[in-house]
Amino acid sequence: MSLLDILFYPDPQLRKVASTVANVDGRVAQLVDDMLATMYDAPGIGLAATQINVHERIVVIDVSDECDAPLTLINPELKLTEGEVEMQEGCLSIPGIYENITRPANVTVAAIDREGNPFELDADGILAVCIQHEIDHLNGKLFVDYLSPLKRNRIRKKMIKAARERDEEYDDE
């Protein structure tokens, strides 16, 4: 397994809409494994392929406390959303930023697993929020898009400054 580079907001690649995966094969399975390793290492609870500059409809999630319940969603599609919940969200592409976002509380998602088998899953709580957050990434949307333009602009400036500082740090090495 390889650790992959995560893109940081406001990288324009994060706005690309991901393509449907035509065939779940060994390449996709390896990508899923690498995405899981990257997510666990970050550490995070979800990662969309868009965040690693791969524009295919692939998501990995693990909301378990022990990090031992990986979930793979290939070509995920929300079939049902209902209710409403406000939950604090963060993002591996926007490190250190957490904001309350309102989303549907319950979802049903149809997807394909790592082995190529179609399935449906009913989710609520943090899993439902995480699924929606990651599917947003596949559609070129970020959680900051749910915030006011003023908040979003402040976060954008903060992330640009952090990127400059990272670049300067690498230049000094």
C-alpha positions, 0 to 999 in steps of 0.5 A: 500500500502507498500513501497518496498526496491529499490536495488542499483547498483551494486547489481547483482540482477539488472542483472537478466532477468525478467520472463513473467507474466502468469496471471494478478491477485490480487497479481499483482495488489497489486504489481503494487500499491506498486510499484507506491507508492514506485516510488512516494515516492522515488521520481521517474518517473519509476520503474521496478519490477527488481529494487525491487528484483521481477523478473517479467516483470512489469513496472510502470511509471508516467512522469506527472508534477502532478504525477497523470497519472500512467502507468502500463506495464505488459509484455511490448514489444517494437514493433517499435523504430525510430529516435534518441534523447539524454536525461539526464537519472537518475535511482532510483537504481543509485541515484544522477547520471545523464548522457546523453544517446542516445536512439530511440526518438519514440516507440510503446510498446505493454503491458498489463495494471493493469486490465489484458487488452492488449494495444498498446501505441505510445510514444515520448519524456521523456515517450519513453525514460522512457519506454525504460529505464524500459524495459532495467531493465527487461532485466538486463540492466542499463543506465550505460551500455550505458556509456564508461567503464571508466565512468561506473567504476567510477560510480560503485566505487561511488555507492559501497562507498555510500553503505558502508557509508549507512551500517556504518550509520545503524551500528551506530544506 
